[in-house]
Amino acid sequence: MRKLLLFLMVFLISKHISAQVEIGVKAGLSSYDIARDGIIIPNDGRLFSLNVENAGFGHHFGLYTRLTVLGVFLEPSLLFNSNTVNYRLKEYGESGVFEKLKSENYNYLDIPVMAGIKLGALRLQGGVVSHVFLYSASDLTDFKGYSQKFRDATYGWQAGAGLDVWRLRLDLNYEGNLTAFGDHITVNGVPYNFENRPGRIVMSLGYRF
């Protein structure tokens, strides 16, 4: 009898949990908040400065899954993320200051794992995110001595809110990162980076299958 009751309890719990699993797709935009403090680079007997001119909107898309139990949920996602940053490169010399605009495109596989609570259609959430480097394209490669050394993965955190309406999933999160921006920049073997750790606002729209 006890075994039968135990079996029924496990069966009912598993049925309840399985009913709260959802899978879907999501896509959206992100906007970087990057300090404008520049990098001073001595190179080949000359002096250069590299400043962030602006960071364009990034975009992401991919898959998510969510497990909800008693109003508490866990939501991991797998997202392709692409961002472009424009730089102003200045060369200081005896004949004056020469400027060029350069751009870099970064592509990552983002893996955010969010947890939170549901209050009706509203969600409050927070979690961690890892950025796995895929590849990049850069106009800075024609700068003598410049090379890129990206980490295989960097990490950060996210917090925000979401709204569930029918099969649609709307999310607005703020992300902070644990790595200084531009730490991939190397000139003549010397590493450089900007002082700040960039944050970004991440907006996503999802659809539940």
N, C-alpha and C positions, 0 to 999 in steps of 0.2 A: 504493500500500500504506500509506504514512504517513497519507494522508488518511482511509483506511478505519479505521486504528487510532485516529486522533484522533476520528473520528466515533463509534466504539464507546465510547471513554473518556468523551466528553461525554454520550453517551446513557446510559451506566451511572451516571454521577454525577447526571444530572438525574433518573433513575428513583429513585436512592437519596434525593435531596433531597425529591422529591415525595411519597415514601412517609412522610416525617417531618413533613408538614404536617397540622395539625389545626385544626378550627374548633369553637367551642362557645359555650355561654352560661354566665354566672355571676351570682350574686347574693350579698348578704351584709350584714353590719352593721359599723359603725365606732363607736368611742368616743373622743371628744375629751379631751385633757389640756390644760386651759386654766387659767392662773394666775388667782387670785382678786383680784389687785391691781386697784383700781378707777380710774375716770377722774373727775376733778373738773372740773365744767362751770359757769362763771359764765354766767347767762342771765337777761336781763330784770331785772337788779338783784337777783337771787337766786342762791343757790349750790346746785348739785345734784351728786350723785355717782352714777355708774353702775357697778355691780358685776355680775360673772357669778354668777348664783345656781347654775345647773347646766347642763350640756350633755347633752341626751338622746341616745339612740342614733340614729345616722344609718343610712340604708339605701342600697344601690346595686344596680343590675342592668344587664346589657348583654351585649355580645358580646366574645369574645376569639379570637385566632388565635395559633398557636405553630409556629415553625419550629425543628426540632431536627436538628443535624448532629454526629455523633460525640460525643453526650452533652452538647453545648453548645446552648442554646436561646435564642431571642429571642421574646418574647411581648408584643405590643401589645394593648391592650384599649380599648373604647369603652363607658363606663359612665355612666348617669344617677345622680347622687348628691344626696341630700337630707339636710340636717341642721337641727336646731332647737336654739337656745340661749335659755335663760331668764335675764333680767336683773332686778336689784333696783334701782329708781330711787328715790333719796332726795332730798327737798327740805328744806333747812335754813332755818328762819325764826325770827323772834322768838317765835312761838307754839309752836315745837317742831319735831320732825322727822316728816315724812310720807313713807310708803313706798308704792310700787306695784310690782307684778310685771308685767314686760313680756316678750314673746317675739318672736323673729325666726326665720323659716325661710329657709334658703339652699338654692338649687338650682343645681347645676353639672353640666357635662359633663366627667367626669374622663377623661384619656387617659394612663394609665400605660404605660410601655414598660420591661419587665423583661428582664433577661438573667441567665443563670446556668448551672449545671451539674446534670446528673442523675446520681444515685448509686443506681441501681436505681429503686425507687419514690419515693425521696426527692429533693427539689429544693432547692438553695440559690440564692437569687436576690437581685437588687438592681437599681435603676434610677431613672429620673426620672418625674415625673408633672406634668401640667399640668391646671389647673382652669379651665375656660372658663365664665364666669358666664352663667347663663340668666335667672333672675329671683328675686325674694325677696318675702316678705310680712312686715310688721313692725307690732307694736303701738306702737313708738316714734314712729311718724309723727304721733301726736297731741301729741307733745312740741314746744312752740313753738320754731321755728327749726331743727328736725331735718330732715336730708335724707340721702339715701344716694347715694354715688358709688363704685360698685364698679368695680374694674379689669376690663378685658375678660378678662384671664387672669392667674393667679398660678401659681407653680411650687414644686415640692418634690422630695423624694426618698423612696424606699421601699426597705426591706431586710427579708428574712425567709426563710421556708422553706415548702415545699409538699409534698404527698403525693398520688401518683397511684394510685388503686385502681380497677381495671376502667375504666369510663368517667367516674368521679368525680374531680374535681380540688379538693383542699382546700388553701387558702392562709391563712397567718397572717403579716402584715407590719406593721412599724412605719413610720409616715410622719412625716417632718419637713418643715416648710414654711419658705420663705424670706421670707415676708411677715408682719408683725406682725398679730395678731388685732385685728379691729375697725377696720382702716384705712379702711373705707368710711364711718365715722361722721363727719358734718359738722353743726355747730350754728352757725347764723348765719354760714355761710361759713368757719368755722374748723374744720380737720380735727383729729380725735382718733383715738387708737388705744391699745390695751392694750400693755404693755411686752413681753410674750412672743410668741414665734412658736409657734403651737400645734402639738402633735403628736397623732397618733391611732393607735390600733390598728385594723387593718383585717382582718376575717375574711371569707373568701369561700368559697362552694361552687360549683364549676363542673361542667358536664356536657359531655362530648365527643360530638359528633354521629358 
